[in-house]
Amino acid sequence: MVIKSLAVSTHGRYLVVPGRAAERAPLLVGFHGYAEPAEAAFDRLVSIAPAGEWHLVAVQGLHRFYRGRSQDVVASWMTSQDRDQAIADNIEYVRAVVREETGTPDPGAPPRLVFTGFSQGVAMAFRAGAALGCAGVIACGGDVPPELDAAALSRIGRVLIGRGNGDEWYTAAKLDDDAARLRAAGIPATPLTFQGGHEWAPSFVEPAAGFLAGLR
């Protein structure tokens, strides 16, 4: 048996709430966790961004499936199968979304671009920031992808990276390791441990909103 792969075009789904028409609002892009829809990421964006001040974009993973035996459509960003190809596909997908929403030929150079992610979406936020360049990343409950070296990470301006004190998946040791990696790349990184579990908890919202406000 020979295993082959073939590149094909597909369609992605994302949600948008434009910023105020009177000004070119900065772009805030969110990535959901495993087995979530884009709506979950959108709710997190709304929780930290003042109404109208940011152009909000919640991107849904290309790999859709039904949650359990329900009719709820959710998505993931990748599995271990053909991982490198999935990473490349996802980055080009995000690049196309940012280009579409900014109208900028070079999607890495809008006036302000911030990525957020939860759980599996954290890796996407860092990969997108490293590929396109961004003012900052807000990460919750997930780690910095291992393949990103200091040179790649250096394209990210600032980082807030948080975990709940009851999170058994994203541990305190992982948070410390990620903060050290980011600082070694010359990135001002703020590690945060908040009250909660593996979740975008209410206790994370205020610090994240303050961090975001500092990037405008």
ABEGO torsion letter per residue (X at the ends): XBBBBBBBBBBBBBBBBBBBAABBBBBBBBBBBBGBBAAAAAAAAAAABBBGABBBBBBBBABBBBBEABABBBBBABBABGAAAAAAAAAAAAAAAAAAAAGBABAAABABBBBBBBEAAAAAAAAAAAAAEBABBBBBGBBBBAABBAAAAAABABBBBBBBAABAABBAAAAAAAAAAAAAAGBBBBBBBBBEBBBBBAAAAAAAAAAAAAAX
